[in-house]
Amino acid sequence: VKIYLSYDPTIKFSFINGDYSSFSRMISNLINNAVEASKGQKKVVNIKFRTDDNNAIIDISDSGEGMSSEMVEKIRSNMPLDSSKKEGCGLGLQQAMETVRIYNGKLEVTSEKGQGTTLRIIFPLSKPPKWVSTHISLHKDNIVMVFDKNISIHNIWTRLLNKYSGELKLKFFKDA
């Protein structure tokens, strides 16, 4: 399966209200479902992140067989789902729907038989926490220390500051 990830660079420091654990489980469940749905020689999953003026938008698309119109209607109506999966119990999509509901989001589904399915998750943007700086001034020979348990945050800062690699010293910490 080929998985393609794309995101609009302007989403940096965009925030939504939510619980990290529920959100990451939701994304993981939807990606797993997309991978399982992808069939044939052209197994492709596309994941796109972007924002508009008011929302964070995540599209997860697969190259699978598509969903039945009954399943699409159940998702659109936020009804309980029954699983037609041969493996697993089908709770991943139900968990995703619940997470979207709890955090005032929307879940949209587009599916065409033989063409695949796209799930669009939309969450309202929220104001950044007070600790987020709107401006950072750096000078040659500064030491930049990044404190975060999430290694992906370390990677983001590495990419952002890469062009200053000879001028700045980067230090990363996962634990206090």
N, CA, C and O of each residue as an XYZ file, in Angstrom:
704
protein
N       0.855     -1.175      0.000
C       0.000      0.000      0.000
C       0.894      1.230      0.000
O       1.824      1.337      0.800
N       0.604      2.150     -0.902
C       1.318      3.430     -0.922
C       0.486      4.439     -0.153
O      -0.700      4.626     -0.425
N       1.122      5.080      0.804
C       0.450      6.095      1.602
C       1.097      7.436      1.293
O       2.307      7.607      1.436
N       0.273      8.378      0.868
C       0.742      9.714      0.547
C       0.194     10.694      1.574
O      -1.003     10.699      1.862
N       1.068     11.515      2.118
C       0.683     12.522      3.093
C       0.985     13.887      2.510
O       2.098     14.140      2.048
N       0.002     14.759      2.531
C       0.244     16.129      2.100
C      -0.421     17.071      3.082
O      -1.453     16.755      3.673
N       0.180     18.216      3.241
C      -0.393     19.209      4.132
C      -0.018     20.596      3.642
O       1.033     20.808      3.037
N      -0.884     21.502      3.915
C      -0.672     22.897      3.597
C       0.282     23.456      4.649
O      -0.005     23.355      5.842
N       1.416     24.047      4.239
C       2.378     24.561      5.221
C       1.798     25.611      6.168
O       2.363     25.845      7.236
N       0.710     26.234      5.809
C       0.127     27.264      6.682
C      -0.555     26.673      7.911
O      -0.986     27.422      8.787
N      -0.663     25.341      7.999
C      -1.317     24.755      9.175
C      -0.439     24.766     10.404
O      -0.909     24.437     11.493
N       0.828     25.136     10.265
C       1.700     25.185     11.439
C       1.053     26.068     12.495
O       0.581     27.167     12.202
N       1.038     25.587     13.689
C       0.477     26.295     14.828
C      -1.014     26.562     14.681
O      -1.520     27.576     15.162
N      -1.708     25.659     14.021
C      -3.168     25.680     14.024
C      -3.613     24.748     15.143
O      -3.009     23.698     15.360
N      -4.664     25.132     15.848
C      -5.083     24.371     17.016
C      -6.563     24.026     16.940
O      -7.376     24.784     16.411
N      -6.886     22.856     17.486
C      -8.279     22.449     17.669
C      -8.420     21.983     19.109
O      -7.435     21.615     19.749
N      -9.636     21.999     19.613
C      -9.885     21.454     20.939
C     -10.020     19.949     20.813
O     -10.670     19.453     19.892
N      -9.414     19.229     21.725
C      -9.531     17.784     21.685
C      -8.540     17.121     22.605
O      -7.660     17.760     23.182
N      -8.704     15.853     22.724
C      -7.848     15.019     23.542
C      -6.864     14.302     22.617
O      -7.276     13.646     21.660
N      -5.573     14.426     22.900
C      -4.547     13.844     22.036
C      -4.774     12.351     21.815
O      -4.666     11.864     20.690
N      -5.085     11.635     22.876
C      -5.261     10.194     22.781
C      -6.434      9.833     21.863
O      -6.297      8.971     20.995
N      -7.580     10.484     22.050
C      -8.751     10.212     21.211
C      -8.493     10.600     19.761
O      -8.869      9.878     18.838
N      -7.848     11.748     19.570
C      -7.574     12.233     18.223
C      -6.615     11.291     17.494
O      -6.867     10.924     16.346
N      -5.520     10.895     18.148
C      -4.566     10.011     17.478
C      -5.175      8.635     17.213
O      -4.890      8.025     16.182
N      -6.014      8.135     18.132
C      -6.696      6.857     17.910
C      -7.664      6.971     16.733
O      -7.774      6.044     15.930
N      -8.366      8.103     16.625
C      -9.291      8.324     15.512
C      -8.542      8.289     14.175
O      -8.958      7.604     13.241
N      -7.440      9.029     14.093
C      -6.664      9.076     12.845
C      -6.115      7.690     12.525
O      -6.176      7.248     11.378
N      -5.582      7.007     13.527
C      -5.048      5.665     13.329
C      -6.126      4.706     12.828
O      -5.890      3.935     11.897
N      -7.307      4.753     13.442
C      -8.404      3.878     13.016
C      -8.806      4.153     11.570
O      -9.018      3.218     10.798
N      -8.911      5.414     11.202
C      -9.339      5.753      9.845
C      -8.290      5.375      8.809
O      -8.632      4.933      7.712
N      -7.017      5.544      9.148
C      -5.953      5.126      8.219
C      -5.946      3.605      8.092
O      -5.824      3.077      6.987
N      -6.075      2.895      9.221
C      -6.132      1.426      9.154
C      -7.287      0.955      8.280
O      -7.128      0.041      7.471
N      -8.463      1.587      8.445
C      -9.613      1.221      7.618
C      -9.333      1.468      6.145
O      -9.687      0.649      5.297
N      -8.693      2.604      5.833
C      -8.384      2.929      4.441
C      -7.403      1.918      3.853
O      -7.547      1.507      2.701
N      -6.412      1.521      4.636
C      -5.444      0.519      4.168
C      -6.151     -0.814      3.919
O      -5.929     -1.456      2.892
N      -7.008     -1.231      4.867
C      -7.739     -2.491      4.712
C      -8.678     -2.456      3.508
O      -8.891     -3.478      2.856
N      -9.236     -1.289      3.213
C     -10.185     -1.174      2.103
C      -9.500     -1.158      0.743
O     -10.112     -1.529     -0.258
N      -8.249     -0.736      0.692
C      -7.536     -0.632     -0.581
C      -7.331     -2.019     -1.163
O      -6.814     -2.918     -0.500
N      -7.745     -2.175     -2.412
C      -7.727     -3.484     -3.065
C      -6.962     -3.429     -4.381
O      -6.655     -2.355     -4.898
N      -6.661     -4.612     -4.910
C      -6.082     -4.722     -6.243
C      -4.635     -4.279     -6.302
O      -3.953     -4.173     -5.283
N      -4.179     -4.021     -7.527
C      -2.787     -3.654     -7.737
C      -2.502     -2.227     -7.301
O      -1.366     -1.899     -6.961
N      -3.502     -1.389     -7.308
C      -3.318      0.033     -7.017
C      -3.793      0.358     -5.598
O      -4.813      1.021     -5.409
N      -3.043     -0.115     -4.612
C      -3.406      0.124     -3.215
C      -2.830      1.475     -2.792
O      -1.624      1.613     -2.588
N      -3.710      2.463     -2.665
C      -3.274      3.822     -2.364
C      -4.147      4.424     -1.277
O      -5.371      4.289     -1.294
N      -3.496      5.092     -0.327
C      -4.193      5.873      0.690
C      -3.606      7.277      0.646
O      -2.390      7.453      0.722
N      -4.471      8.266      0.522
C      -4.061      9.673      0.533
C      -4.560     10.319      1.812
O      -5.725     10.176      2.182
N      -3.672     11.029      2.481
C      -4.024     11.754      3.704
C      -3.650     13.212      3.471
O      -2.504     13.523      3.148
N      -4.619     14.097      3.635
C      -4.386     15.523      3.403
C      -4.833     16.316      4.619
O      -5.930     16.114      5.140
N      -3.975     17.217      5.061
C      -4.288     18.131      6.153
C      -4.278     19.549      5.599
O      -3.370     19.927      4.859
N      -5.290     20.331      5.960
C      -5.316     21.742      5.559
C      -6.231     22.493      6.515
O      -6.926     21.892      7.334
N      -6.219     23.798      6.397
C      -7.126     24.628      7.171
C      -7.788     25.628      6.239
O      -7.253     25.952      5.180
N      -8.950     26.110      6.638
C      -9.526     27.287      6.005
C      -9.597     28.347      7.108
O      -8.934     28.196      8.134
N     -10.358     29.384      6.933
C     -10.389     30.450      7.933
C     -10.887     29.996      9.299
O     -10.513     30.581     10.316
N     -11.720     28.967      9.337
C     -12.358     28.576     10.598
C     -12.142     27.132     11.016
O     -12.471     26.770     12.146
N     -11.599     26.296     10.136
C     -11.590     24.853     10.393
C     -10.267     24.190     10.049
O      -9.522     24.646      9.182
N     -10.000     23.096     10.761
C      -8.954     22.152     10.376
C      -9.653     21.034      9.607
O     -10.683     20.526     10.049
N      -9.099     20.650      8.465
C      -9.751     19.690      7.587
C      -8.774     18.556      7.277
O      -7.642     18.790      6.854
N      -9.227     17.341      7.494
C      -8.413     16.155      7.235
C      -9.190     15.262      6.281
O     -10.320     14.870      6.574
N      -8.589     14.938      5.140
C      -9.186     14.014      4.182
C      -8.370     12.729      4.177
O      -7.147     12.764      4.047
N      -9.045     11.601      4.316
C      -8.403     10.289      4.214
C      -9.140      9.529      3.128
O     -10.325      9.222      3.261
N      -8.419      9.225      2.039
C      -9.023      8.577      0.867
C      -8.343      7.247      0.607
O      -7.138      7.099      0.810
N      -9.130      6.281      0.155
C      -8.567      4.983     -0.200
C      -8.936      4.630     -1.635
O      -9.783      5.272     -2.256
N      -8.281      3.600     -2.140
C      -8.536      3.123     -3.505
C      -9.346      1.835     -3.472
O      -9.200      0.980     -4.346
N     -10.190      1.698     -2.473
C     -10.953      0.465     -2.284
C     -12.186      0.364     -3.144
O     -12.350      1.092     -4.123
N     -13.050     -0.555     -2.759
C     -14.269     -0.848     -3.509
C     -15.396      0.147     -3.238
O     -16.415      0.134     -3.927
N     -15.218      0.995     -2.251
C     -16.281      1.930     -1.898
C     -17.228      1.303     -0.894
O     -17.188      0.097     -0.650
N     -18.073      2.130     -0.318
C     -19.038      1.676      0.687
C     -20.423      1.569      0.060
O     -20.725      2.214     -0.943
N     -21.238      0.753      0.668
C     -22.630      0.670      0.228
C     -23.334      1.986      0.546
O     -22.916      2.720      1.441
N     -24.388      2.273     -0.181
C     -25.156      3.499      0.079
C     -25.775      3.458      1.477
O     -25.948      4.502      2.106
N     -26.108      2.264      1.965
C     -26.657      2.139      3.311
C     -25.621      2.552      4.364
O     -25.945      3.257      5.320
N     -24.373      2.105      4.179
C     -23.308      2.445      5.117
C     -23.023      3.951      5.072
O     -22.842      4.580      6.114
N     -22.985      4.517      3.885
C     -22.759      5.955      3.737
C     -23.857      6.731      4.460
O     -23.571      7.704      5.156
N     -25.094      6.314      4.302
C     -26.220      7.002      4.952
C     -26.146      6.887      6.474
O     -26.464      7.839      7.188
N     -25.726      5.719      6.968
C     -25.581      5.553      8.417
C     -24.522      6.501      8.969
O     -24.709      7.098     10.029
N     -23.410      6.640      8.250
C     -22.352      7.548      8.690
C     -22.858      8.981      8.658
O     -22.666      9.727      9.617
N     -23.494      9.366      7.580
C     -24.011     10.736      7.449
C     -25.059     11.048      8.520
O     -25.175     12.190      8.966
N     -25.812     10.041      8.925
C     -26.861     10.231      9.933
C     -26.360      9.984     11.354
O     -27.116     10.086     12.320
N     -25.068      9.655     11.463
C     -24.462      9.372     12.763
C     -25.183      8.235     13.487
O     -25.397      8.298     14.698
N     -25.550      7.207     12.741
C     -26.235      6.040     13.306
C     -25.211      4.984     13.716
O     -24.096      4.978     13.194
N     -25.566      4.093     14.638
C     -24.675      2.984     14.989
C     -24.380      2.134     13.744
O     -25.238      1.949     12.881
N     -23.158      1.632     13.679
C     -22.722      0.862     12.514
C     -22.632     -0.614     12.851
O     -22.305     -0.982     13.979
N     -22.926     -1.467     11.861
C     -22.660     -2.895     12.005
C     -21.479     -3.184     11.087
O     -21.355     -2.616     10.002
N     -20.633     -4.066     11.543
C     -19.435     -4.363     10.780
C     -19.692     -5.468      9.768
O     -20.329     -6.477     10.071
N     -19.189     -5.259      8.573
C     -19.205     -6.317      7.565
C     -17.782     -6.828      7.344
O     -17.509     -7.547      6.383
N     -16.874     -6.443      8.256
C     -15.484     -6.835      8.117
C     -15.303     -8.307      8.470
O     -15.969     -8.852      9.349
N     -14.368     -8.927      7.743
C     -14.058    -10.325      8.031
C     -13.173    -10.441      9.266
O     -13.237    -11.430      9.996
N     -12.335     -9.408      9.496
C     -11.481     -9.385     10.685
C     -11.782     -8.120     11.467
O     -12.164     -7.106     10.883
N     -11.615     -8.166     12.771
C     -11.896     -7.000     13.606
C     -13.385     -6.871     13.858
O     -14.197     -7.603     13.292
N     -13.725     -5.929     14.715
C     -15.129     -5.790     15.079
C     -15.747     -4.508     14.545
O     -16.920     -4.243     14.810
N     -14.990     -3.701     13.796
C     -15.563     -2.522     13.173
C     -15.804     -1.361     14.102
O     -16.600     -0.474     13.793
N     -15.126     -1.347     15.246
C     -15.342     -0.261     16.204
C     -14.536      0.992     15.875
O     -14.804      2.052     16.441
N     -13.560      0.901     14.980
C     -12.700      2.039     14.660
C     -13.467      3.216     14.090
O     -13.276      4.350     14.529
N     -14.325      2.966     13.123
C     -15.116      4.046     12.531
C     -16.106      4.602     13.542
O     -16.353      5.808     13.573
N     -16.670      3.738     14.361
C     -17.591      4.197     15.404
C     -16.859      5.107     16.394
O     -17.401      6.132     16.808
N     -15.640      4.741     16.773
C     -14.840      5.572     17.679
C     -14.543      6.911     17.032
O     -14.625      7.945     17.695
N     -14.196      6.916     15.737
C     -13.918      8.157     15.023
C     -15.153      9.061     15.014
O     -15.050     10.264     15.255
N     -16.302      8.482     14.740
C     -17.540      9.260     14.721
C     -17.814      9.874     16.093
O     -18.253     11.020     16.186
N     -17.554      9.114     17.154
C     -17.778      9.607     18.511
C     -16.803     10.743     18.845
O     -17.199     11.739     19.451
N     -15.548     10.599     18.460
C     -14.564     11.657     18.703
C     -14.959     12.938     17.977
O     -14.886     14.028     18.545
N     -15.373     12.807     16.735
C     -15.816     13.969     15.962
C     -16.993     14.645     16.661
O     -17.029     15.870     16.772
N     -17.944     13.858     17.129
C     -19.129     14.412     17.798
C     -18.752     15.136     19.091
O     -19.218     16.247     19.341
N     -17.912     14.506     19.909
C     -17.536     15.071     21.209
C     -16.858     16.433     21.048
O     -17.074     17.336     21.856
N     -16.040     16.579     20.003
C     -15.273     17.814     19.837
C     -15.873     18.745     18.781
O     -15.164     19.532     18.153
N     -17.194     18.640     18.597
C     -17.950     19.552     17.728
C     -17.456     19.597     16.290
O     -17.461     20.647     15.647
N     -17.035     18.452     15.805
C     -16.580     18.376     14.425
C     -17.661     17.857     13.507
O     -18.808     17.659     13.910
N     -17.272     17.641     12.269
C     -18.165     17.052     11.267
C     -17.401     15.936     10.571
O     -16.188     16.015     10.378
N     -18.130     14.907     10.203
C     -17.563     13.814      9.425
C     -18.375     13.710      8.152
O     -19.579     13.456      8.187
N     -17.705     13.908      7.021
C     -18.364     13.801      5.729
C     -17.794     12.593      5.005
O     -16.607     12.291      5.135
N     -18.621     11.912      4.255
C     -18.173     10.732      3.522
C     -18.605     10.842      2.071
O     -19.732     11.225      1.759
N     -17.669     10.494      1.191
C     -17.941     10.393     -0.230
C     -17.438      9.019     -0.654
O     -16.279      8.676     -0.418
N     -18.300      8.243     -1.274
C     -17.887      6.905     -1.666
C     -18.557      6.531     -2.974
O     -19.738      6.798     -3.196
N     -17.766      5.906     -3.829
C     -18.298      5.462     -5.111
C     -17.867      4.018     -5.317
O     -16.685      3.693     -5.207
N     -18.819      3.166     -5.613
C     -18.513      1.746     -5.823
C     -17.404      1.583     -6.858
O     -17.464      2.145     -7.952
N     -16.398      0.807     -6.490
C     -15.278      0.533     -7.375
C     -14.247      1.645     -7.460
O     -13.218      1.479     -8.115
N     -14.499      2.778     -6.811
C     -13.588      3.916     -6.901
C     -12.938      4.287     -5.570
O     -11.919      4.978     -5.554
N     -13.505      3.843     -4.471
C     -12.920      4.160     -3.177
C     -13.790      5.102     -2.362
O     -14.903      5.458     -2.748
N     -13.238      5.489     -1.220
C     -13.965      6.286     -0.241
C     -13.072      7.412      0.261
O     -11.863      7.237      0.419
N     -13.672      8.557      0.507
C     -12.989      9.664      1.175
C     -13.789     10.048      2.406
O     -14.987     10.322      2.330
N     -13.107     10.063      3.535
C     -13.687     10.574      4.766
C     -13.057     11.934      5.029
O     -11.834     12.063      5.057
N     -13.878     12.928      5.216
C     -13.414     14.281      5.536
C     -13.818     14.576      6.969
O     -14.991     14.491      7.332
N     -12.826     14.924      7.774
C     -13.057     15.271      9.166
C     -12.802     16.761      9.286
O     -11.761     17.256      8.854
N     -13.747     17.471      9.870
C     -13.644     18.923      9.993
C     -13.821     19.289     11.466
O     -14.825     18.941     12.087
N     -12.839     19.989     12.009
C     -12.923     20.477     13.383
C     -12.780     21.995     13.374
O     -11.972     22.535     12.619
N     -13.559     22.688     14.207
C     -13.383     24.136     14.287
C     -12.015     24.479     14.896
O     -11.576     23.855     15.863
N     -11.362     25.473     14.315
C     -10.096     25.937     14.870
C     -10.360     26.632     16.204
O     -11.406     27.249     16.405
N      -9.406     26.519     17.091
C      -9.518     27.223     18.366
C      -8.320     28.158     18.506
O      -7.360     28.074     17.741
N      -8.388     29.026     19.468
C      -7.279     29.953     19.710
C      -6.095     29.170     20.264
O      -6.273     28.208     21.011
N      -4.898     29.583     19.897
C      -3.725     28.893     20.448
C      -3.621     29.100     21.951
O      -4.097     30.106     22.477
N      -3.004     28.154     22.641
C      -2.785     28.337     24.078
C      -1.917     29.585     24.314
O      -1.192     30.022     23.420
N      -2.000     30.136     25.497
C      -1.250     31.363     25.809
C       0.259     31.173     25.710
O       0.987     32.139     25.483
N       0.740     29.939     25.878
C       2.172     29.699     25.842
C       2.744     29.689     24.432
O       3.964     29.646     24.276
N       1.906     29.727     23.402
C       2.405     29.715     22.025
C       2.822     31.129     21.644
O       2.038     32.074     21.725
N       4.053     31.245     21.235
C       4.591     32.542     20.844
C       4.223     32.850     19.402
O       4.221     31.964     18.547
N       3.912     34.107     19.143
C       3.605     34.513     17.769
C       4.866     34.959     17.037
O       4.848     35.125     15.817
N       5.959     35.153     17.772
C       7.206     35.604     17.163
C       8.372     35.054     17.981
O       8.337     35.060     19.212
N       9.393     34.584     17.292
C      10.595     34.087     17.954
C      11.794     34.775     17.313
O      11.946     34.740     16.092
N      12.642     35.397     18.120
C      13.871     36.022     17.632
C      15.044     35.122     17.978
O      15.230     34.747     19.136
N      15.823     34.782     16.982
C      16.987     33.931     17.185
C      18.227     34.675     16.714
O      18.188     35.444     15.754
N      19.326     34.427     17.413
C      20.584     35.067     17.061
C      21.668     34.010     16.959
O      21.561     32.941     17.560
N      22.703     34.306     16.205
C      23.804     33.381     16.020
C      24.330     32.898     17.372
O      24.469     33.674     18.317
N      24.611     31.626     17.438
C      25.132     30.940     18.628
C      24.103     30.771     19.753
O      24.469     30.377     20.860
N      22.822     31.063     19.487
C      21.777     30.763     20.474
C      21.657     29.253     20.630
O      21.933     28.493     19.702
N      21.244     28.838     21.806
C      20.904     27.440     22.048
C      19.380     27.370     22.070
O      18.731     28.058     22.858
N      18.820     26.542     21.206
C      17.376     26.357     21.148
C      17.068     25.016     21.797
O      17.536     23.973     21.342
N      16.276     25.052     22.863
C      15.920     23.831     23.565
C      14.444     23.537     23.323
O      13.583     24.392     23.527
N      14.174     22.319     22.887
C      12.800     21.886     22.614
C      12.449     20.817     23.645
O      13.108     19.781     23.736
N      11.395     21.090     24.421
C      10.920     20.153     25.434
C       9.571     19.618     24.980
O       8.585     20.356     24.968
N       9.516     18.353     24.610
C       8.243     17.744     24.238
C       8.395     16.234     24.237
O       9.411     15.706     23.787
N       7.377     15.537     24.744
C       7.394     14.075     24.733
C       7.213     13.526     23.326
O       7.647     12.415     23.023
N       6.567     14.312     22.469
C       6.222     13.858     21.121
C       7.393     14.102     20.173
O       7.732     15.249     19.885
N       8.006     13.032     19.692
C       9.173     13.135     18.825
C       8.849     13.867     17.515
O       9.738     14.461     16.905
N       7.584     13.827     17.080
C       7.235     14.539     15.841
C       7.404     16.046     16.014
O       7.700     16.743     15.043
N       7.225     16.557     17.215
C       7.467     17.976     17.481
C       8.950     18.280     17.325
O       9.306     19.328     16.786
N       9.814     17.395     17.780
C      11.258     17.559     17.604
C      11.583     17.616     16.112
O      12.387     18.439     15.674
N      10.952     16.734     15.338
C      11.203     16.707     13.894
C      10.747     17.997     13.211
O      11.415     18.496     12.306
N       9.619     18.527     13.644
C       9.122     19.785     13.067
C      10.126     20.904     13.316
O      10.466     21.651     12.399
N      10.605     21.023     14.565
C      11.567     22.077     14.873
C      12.880     21.867     14.131
O      13.508     22.839     13.710
N      13.303     20.631     13.965
C      14.518     20.357     13.197
C      14.366     20.858     11.770
O      15.265     21.511     11.242
N      13.220     20.554     11.135
C      12.986     21.022      9.763
C      12.900     22.548      9.692
O      13.463     23.162      8.785
N      12.195     23.157     10.650
C      12.043     24.609     10.640
C      13.376     25.333     10.811
O      13.595     26.383     10.206
N      14.259     24.781     11.625
C      15.519     25.457     11.932
C      16.707     24.911     11.155
O      17.843     25.319     11.399
N      16.464     24.002     10.231
C      17.536     23.367      9.468
C      18.420     24.385      8.742
O      19.636     24.208      8.672
N      17.823     25.436      8.207
C      18.608     26.410      7.441
C      19.573     27.203      8.326
O      20.453     27.895      7.813
N      19.416     27.107      9.646
C      20.304     27.794     10.578
C      21.246     26.824     11.282
O      21.801     27.150     12.332
N      21.430     25.636     10.713
C      22.152     24.570     11.419
C      23.563     24.959     11.837
O      24.022     24.498     12.882
N      24.269     25.781     11.076
C      25.615     26.188     11.465
C      25.629     27.345     12.442
O      26.670     27.666     13.016
N      24.472     27.978     12.635
C      24.423     29.180     13.463
C      23.768     28.957     14.825
O      23.990     29.729     15.757
N      22.972     27.914     14.938
C      22.245     27.636     16.186
C      22.623     26.266     16.716
O      23.033     25.384     15.964
N      22.479     26.103     18.014
C      22.650     24.789     18.622
C      21.277     24.310     19.057
O      20.572     25.010     19.784
N      20.897     23.123     18.614
C      19.593     22.556     18.974
C      19.789     21.476     20.034
O      20.670     20.624     19.920
N      18.958     21.529     21.057
C      18.950     20.510     22.113
C      17.514     20.050     22.280
O      16.598     20.868     22.375
N      17.318     18.729     22.315
C      15.978     18.160     22.425
C      15.862     17.338     23.702
O      16.772     16.600     24.080
N      14.706     17.494     24.357
C      14.432     16.764     25.607
C      13.040     16.175     25.554
O      12.083     16.848     25.169
N      12.930     14.899     25.947
C      11.623     14.253     26.045
C      11.121     14.221     27.489
O       9.917     14.148     27.736
N      12.036     14.276     28.417
C      11.680     14.235     29.841
C      12.318     15.428     30.537
O      13.380     15.902     30.133
N      11.659     15.909     31.589
C      12.216     17.027     32.344
C      13.538     16.637     32.989
O      14.158     17.455     33.669
